[in-house]
Amino acid sequence: MFKKYTLIVFLVALIAFCSVVFYRTDIEPNLVPRIDIKRTVYAKVMVDKAFRNYPGWERLIQDLIKQSSYHFNRQLGIEIVFKRIEGIETPSVTDARSPIMNTRFPLFVSLGQHICNIINAKTDLGYAAEHVNPEDCDIIVYFTGKNYGLYLGCVNEIPGKYTLVTHNGREDGFQKTLTTFIHEIGHLFGAEHVSNEDSVMHPGSFESLEFDKINKKRILKYKWRNFKEQPKEN
């Protein structure tokens, strides 16, 4: 009888040892939570007048939330749910041009235009962050129909709480806006830009909806972060 129990204990110990040695994962379990445990993130959606001018804008937002939630849930165990939609008007102008630029120097004009677009987007997001009460929501998503040129979105911090996403109905298809949305929400969970064009975190690619391994690890690290506080780096 004693030998029988000894053999059982030995087999259990052997199985446990093999699990530790041979079972590998790209996500370190002591640093991040498990993928199969779902977290629900509640989003408050803000829209400006330019965005509301697009036919079917409410359906567009619903589809963006639904599709982004599907991909976050499938890859990371994060569900995104929006609680309400409110209107907002931010102060920056559209397509502002620097008064010091001269059209005889197109390269400088283009660079100046891009800088103005970035400043305008950051200004609008900063305005939203100051004037929108987060209440019981985790994140604030500001959809705008303004044109910031090549600048399609931004966040207040990485990880952050507020994000801006642009949509120009004449030029931006659903796929482009969806990848931008997923990309920016990824930033709110700590994801950063990568050179891998197969990752949704590549700043110029609009084909993939998949996160790369490194950014999956970063996002899972902050999966259960408290959005009311800025997390500290370990």
Secondary structure, DSSP 8 states (H G I E B T S, - for coil): -HHHHHHHHHHHHHHHHHHHHH---SS-TTTS--TTS-EEEEEEEEE-HHHHTSTTHHHHHHHHHHHHHHHHHHHHSEEEEEEEEEE---S--TT---TT--TT-HHHHHHHHHHHHHHHHHHHHHHHHHH---TT-SEEEEEE----TT--EEESSSS-SEEEEE--TTT--HHHHHHHHHHHHHHHTT----S-TTSTTSTT--S-----HHHHHHHHHTTT--TTS-----
